Amino acid sequence: MVNLPKYSSSPAHRPGTAFSSVRASFLAALIDRLSAQDRSAQPLLNRLGITRDQLSDPYGAIALPLFVEFLEAAAEMTEDPLLGARIGAALKAADMGPVGIILSLSANVERGMTRIARYVNALQGGTQSQWTEDADRFVFSYRIADDAIWPRRQDAEFSLASVTQVIRDNFSSRFAPLDVHFEHPAPADPLPLERQFRARVQYLQPINRLIIARDDATRVLRQEDTGLLATLERHVRDLIGEATPLRDTTSAARAVIDANLGLSAITLDRVAAALHLGPRTLQRRLAAEGTSLRALLDELRHARAARLLAQPGARVGQVAQALGYTDPTAFWRAWRGWTGQSPSTLRRG
C-alpha cells in the first residue's frame, strides 16, 4: 500500500488567487512547441482572451479552465488528437523552471519525483498530483479536481507524457512505465500512445497514473550536489512556496484512497499504515471528523463511477473493475444503493 509522502493534492483555489490556475510558463512552452511546427497560437489566444503580457511572467497565473480549453482547441485546430501527448513528449526539464532543474540533478527518479511533488501543486492549482509508494512500485497520479472541466484528454496526456519524457531525458532513455492509466475513453487508435509510452495504456480509470517499477525509480544514476540542490530548493520555495499540507485526517485518507483506487485493496490497516497511524487511531480520528473509511471509499467510488459511466463506450463491468470491485454484481448493488437505479440506466441515458 502507499506510503503517503509529506505533500498533498492542491486545493481548488490557492491562497492569493481567485481561480484554479497554472503557471504561465507551461502555456508558453506549449506555444513554443506549436510555433516550432509552424502553427500560430495567436488565434486561440485571442479567442480565449489570453494576452502576451500574461505570458511574459513565467510565474504568472493562467486560469486552469482556459489552459485546458487551449489544449483541446489546439488539438482540434491542428486536427491532431495526439497533440497533447506529442507536445508533452517534447517538454524539457528546463521548461519546468527551477523545479525541473531540481529533478534533473537528483540521484534517481524517486528522489527527483519526491522533490518535484513538493512544488508541483504550488505551480498548478486545482489539481491533485501525488508521488506514492506501493509495495514494489511507485505511482505518479494526476487529475483535475473540478469534474466540470471536461473534456480534458489533452491535458491528461500532456501531463503524463511530459513526466515520462523528463524521466527519459534525465535518467534513462529506455525508461518505460509498467502501466499508464487515463480517465478518458480510449481513442479510435490506441497504438500510437502505447508506442509513445512503451507500455500498456488503460482507459476509463479513476485517475490518470504512471505506474513505475521500484528498480527503475530507485536506481542511483548520479552523485548529488547537495549544496546546489539545497540552494535551488530554497530559491523555489521563495518563488512559489510548497504544496499546502493536508490539515485533517479525512483529507489525508481521501488522498490515499484516490491514488490507489483500483490498484490496491483499500483496507483500514493499509490506509492506516500509509498515514503512519494505528488502525484504531485512524478510526477514532475519522469518527471525530464525522466520517469513516467506508464512507470515504463509497463517496469516491460513487463520484468516479458517475464520471466513468457517463463516458462514451463505458461498460459496467469495466467500470466496476477500474474501481476495485472484484465482482460486477457488488458494484451493481453499490450503485443501486447510491442512486436507486441500475448502472445501465445511466448508460442508456
C-alpha positions in Angstrom: 0.0 0.0 0.0 1.0 3.6 -0.4 3.3 5.4 1.9 1.9 8.9 1.8 4.7 11.4 1.3 4.8 14.8 3.0 2.8 16.6 0.4 -0.7 16.6 -0.9 -3.1 17.5 -3.6 -3.6 21.2 -4.0 -6.8 23.0 -3.0 -9.2 24.0 -5.7 -8.4 27.7 -5.0 -4.9 28.6 -3.9 -4.3 31.4 -1.5 -3.9 34.7 -3.3 -5.7 33.6 -6.4 -9.3 33.8 -7.4 -9.3 30.7 -9.5 -7.6 27.4 -10.1 -4.6 28.2 -12.3 -1.4 27.0 -13.9 1.8 28.9 -14.3 2.2 30.9 -17.5 5.4 29.1 -18.2 3.5 25.9 -19.0 1.4 27.6 -21.6 4.4 29.5 -23.0 6.1 26.2 -23.6 3.1 24.8 -25.4 3.0 27.9 -27.7 6.7 27.5 -28.4 6.2 23.9 -29.5 3.3 24.9 -31.8 5.5 27.6 -33.3 8.2 25.0 -34.0 5.5 23.2 -36.0 4.7 26.4 -37.9 1.4 26.7 -36.1 0.4 30.1 -34.8 -1.3 30.1 -31.4 -2.4 33.7 -31.7 -6.0 32.9 -33.0 -6.5 30.6 -30.0 -5.1 33.2 -27.6 -7.4 35.8 -29.0 -10.4 33.5 -28.8 -9.7 32.7 -25.1 -8.7 36.3 -24.1 -5.2 35.4 -23.1 -2.7 38.2 -23.8 1.0 38.1 -24.5 1.5 40.2 -21.4 0.1 37.4 -19.3 2.6 35.0 -20.7 5.6 37.3 -20.2 5.9 36.4 -16.4 6.7 32.7 -16.2 5.3 32.6 -12.6 2.1 34.5 -13.7 -1.2 32.7 -13.4 -3.4 31.4 -16.2 -6.8 30.1 -15.4 -6.8 26.3 -15.4 -10.0 26.0 -17.5 -8.5 28.3 -20.1 -5.3 26.2 -20.2 -7.3 23.0 -20.7 -9.6 24.6 -23.3 -6.5 25.9 -25.1 -5.1 22.4 -25.4 -8.4 20.9 -26.6 -8.9 23.7 -29.2 -5.3 23.4 -30.4 -5.8 19.7 -31.0 -8.9 20.4 -33.0 -7.2 23.3 -34.9 -4.3 21.1 -35.9 -6.5 18.0 -36.5 -4.1 16.1 -34.3 -5.8 14.1 -31.5 -2.4 13.3 -30.1 -1.3 16.9 -29.8 -1.1 17.0 -26.0 0.9 13.8 -25.8 3.3 15.0 -28.6 3.9 18.4 -27.0 4.4 16.7 -23.6 7.0 14.4 -25.2 8.9 17.5 -26.4 8.9 19.1 -23.0 12.3 19.5 -21.3 13.2 19.8 -17.6 14.1 23.4 -18.2 10.6 24.2 -19.4 9.5 23.5 -15.8 11.9 26.2 -14.5 13.9 25.6 -11.3 11.6 22.7 -10.3 12.7 20.8 -13.5 16.3 21.5 -12.8 16.0 20.1 -9.3 14.6 16.9 -10.8 17.4 16.7 -13.4 20.1 17.0 -10.6 18.6 14.3 -8.4 20.3 11.0 -7.9 17.4 8.9 -9.1 13.8 9.1 -10.2 12.4 8.5 -6.7 14.3 11.4 -5.2 13.6 13.7 -8.1 9.8 13.0 -8.1 9.6 13.3 -4.3 11.2 16.7 -4.6 9.1 17.9 -7.5 5.9 16.8 -5.8 6.6 19.3 -3.0 6.1 22.1 -5.5 4.0 20.8 -8.4 0.7 21.7 -6.8 2.1 25.2 -6.0 2.8 25.5 -9.7 -0.6 24.3 -10.7 -3.7 24.9 -8.6 -6.9 23.0 -8.8 -5.2 19.6 -9.5 -4.4 16.5 -7.5 -0.9 15.2 -8.0 0.8 12.6 -5.9 4.0 10.5 -5.9 3.4 7.5 -3.8 5.0 4.1 -3.0 3.1 0.9 -3.3 4.9 -2.3 -2.4 7.3 -3.0 -5.4 6.2 0.0 -7.4 5.8 3.8 -7.3 2.8 5.7 -8.6 2.5 9.2 -10.1 -1.2 10.2 -10.1 -2.7 13.3 -11.6 -6.2 14.7 -12.2 -8.0 18.0 -12.4 -10.1 18.3 -9.2 -13.1 20.0 -10.8 -15.1 17.4 -12.7 -16.9 20.2 -14.5 -13.7 20.9 -16.5 -14.3 18.4 -19.4 -13.2 17.3 -21.9 -9.6 17.2 -20.7 -8.0 14.4 -22.6 -5.2 16.7 -24.0 -4.2 17.9 -20.5 -4.0 14.4 -19.1 -2.0 13.1 -22.0 0.3 16.1 -22.0 0.9 15.8 -18.2 1.8 12.1 -18.2 3.8 12.3 -21.4 5.8 15.2 -20.1 6.7 13.4 -16.9 7.7 10.3 -18.8 9.9 12.3 -21.2 11.6 14.3 -18.5 12.5 11.0 -16.7 13.8 9.6 -20.0 15.9 12.7 -20.7 17.4 12.9 -17.3 17.7 9.3 -16.1 17.3 6.7 -18.8 16.3 6.9 -22.4 15.0 3.3 -22.1 12.6 4.2 -19.3 9.1 2.8 -19.7 6.3 2.7 -17.0 4.7 -0.6 -16.1 1.2 0.8 -16.9 -0.4 4.0 -17.9 -3.9 4.9 -16.8 -6.2 7.6 -18.3 -9.6 8.6 -17.0 -10.9 9.5 -20.5 -12.2 6.9 -23.1 -9.9 5.1 -25.4 -9.0 7.0 -28.7 -10.0 5.5 -32.0 -6.5 4.2 -32.5 -4.7 3.4 -29.1 -1.5 2.1 -30.7 0.3 5.5 -31.0 0.1 6.2 -27.3 1.2 2.7 -26.4 4.2 3.1 -28.7 5.0 6.5 -27.1 4.8 5.3 -23.5 6.2 1.8 -24.5 3.6 0.4 -22.1 0.1 -0.9 -21.8 -2.3 2.0 -21.7 -5.7 1.6 -19.9 -8.6 4.0 -20.2 -11.7 4.8 -18.2 -9.7 4.6 -15.0 -10.4 6.5 -11.7 -7.4 8.8 -12.1 -4.5 9.4 -14.6 -1.5 7.4 -13.4 2.0 6.3 -14.3 2.9 3.1 -12.5 6.7 2.7 -12.3 8.8 -0.3 -11.2 10.7 0.1 -8.0 14.0 -0.7 -9.6 13.5 1.9 -12.2 12.6 4.5 -9.6 15.4 3.8 -7.1 18.4 3.0 -9.3 21.0 5.6 -8.5 22.4 7.2 -11.6 24.4 10.2 -10.3 26.1 11.7 -7.3 24.0 14.6 -6.0 25.4 18.1 -5.3 23.6 18.5 -2.0 24.7 22.1 -1.6 23.4 23.1 -5.1 20.1 21.3 -4.6 19.5 22.9 -1.2 20.1 26.3 -2.8 17.7 25.6 -5.7 15.0 24.3 -3.3 15.3 27.4 -1.2 15.0 29.5 -4.4 11.9 27.6 -5.4 10.3 27.9 -2.0 10.9 31.7 -2.1 9.3 31.9 -5.5 6.3 29.7 -5.4 6.1 28.0 -1.9 5.2 24.4 -1.4 2.0 22.4 -1.7 -0.5 23.1 1.1 -0.2 20.3 3.7 -3.2 18.2 4.4 -4.7 19.6 7.6 -7.0 16.8 8.6 -7.2 13.0 8.7 -10.2 12.9 6.3 -8.2 14.7 3.5 -5.2 12.5 4.1 -7.2 9.3 3.9 -9.1 10.5 0.9 -5.8 11.2 -0.9 -4.6 7.7 -0.2 -7.8 6.2 -1.5 -7.8 8.4 -4.6 -4.3 7.5 -5.6 -4.9 3.7 -5.1 -8.5 3.2 -6.2 -8.5 0.1 -8.4 -4.8 -0.6 -7.8 -4.7 -1.9 -4.3 -7.2 -3.2 -1.8 -8.4 -0.3 0.3 -8.4 -1.6 3.9 -8.3 0.1 7.3 -4.9 -1.5 8.0 -3.4 -0.4 4.7 -4.6 3.2 4.8 -3.6 3.5 8.4 -0.1 2.2 7.6 0.1 4.7 4.7 -0.6 7.5 7.1 1.7 6.1 9.8 -1.1 5.6 12.2 -2.6 2.7 14.0 -5.9 1.4 12.7 -7.8 2.3 15.8 -6.2 5.8 15.8 -7.3 6.3 12.2 -10.8 5.1 13.1 -11.1 7.5 16.0 -9.8 10.5 14.1 -12.1 9.9 11.2 -15.0 9.4 13.5 -14.2 12.7 15.3 -14.3 14.4 11.9 -17.7 12.9 11.2 -16.8 10.1 8.7 -15.3 6.7 8.3 -13.1 4.9 5.9 -16.1 3.0 4.4 -17.9 6.3 3.9 -14.9 7.9 2.2 -14.4 4.9 -0.1 -18.1 4.9 -1.0 -18.0 8.7 -1.7 -15.0 8.4 -4.0 -16.3 5.3 -5.8 -19.7 6.9 -6.4 -18.1 10.1 -7.8 -15.7 8.3 -10.1 -18.4 5.8 -11.2 -20.7 8.6 -12.2 -17.9 10.2 -14.3 -16.8 6.9 -15.9 -20.3 5.6 -16.7 -21.1 8.9 -18.5 -18.2 8.4 -20.9 -18.8 7.0 -24.4 -18.1 3.3 -24.7 -18.0 2.7 -21.0 -19.1 -0.8 -19.9 -20.5 -1.5 -16.4 -18.0 -4.4 -15.9 -15.1 -2.3 -17.0 -16.0 0.5 -14.6 -16.5 -2.0 -11.7 -13.0 -3.4 -12.3 -11.5 0.1 -12.5 -13.0 1.0 -9.1 -11.6 -2.1 -7.4 -14.7 -4.3 -7.4 -13.7 -8.0 -8.0 -17.4 -8.8 -8.7 -19.5 -6.6 -11.0 -22.6 -7.7 -9.0 -21.1 -5.9 -6.0 -20.7 -2.7 -8.0 -24.3 -3.1 -9.3 -25.6 -3.3 -5.7 -23.5 -0.3 -4.6 -24.7 1.8 -7.5 -28.3 0.8 -6.7 -27.7 1.8 -3.1 -26.3 5.2 -4.1 -28.9 6.1 -6.8 -31.9 3.8 -6.5 -31.2 2.7 -10.1 -29.1 0.3 -12.0 -25.8 1.4 -13.7 -27.3 0.5 -17.1 -29.9 3.3 -16.6 -27.1 5.9 -16.7 -25.5 4.2 -19.7 -28.9 4.3 -21.6 -29.3 8.0 -20.6 
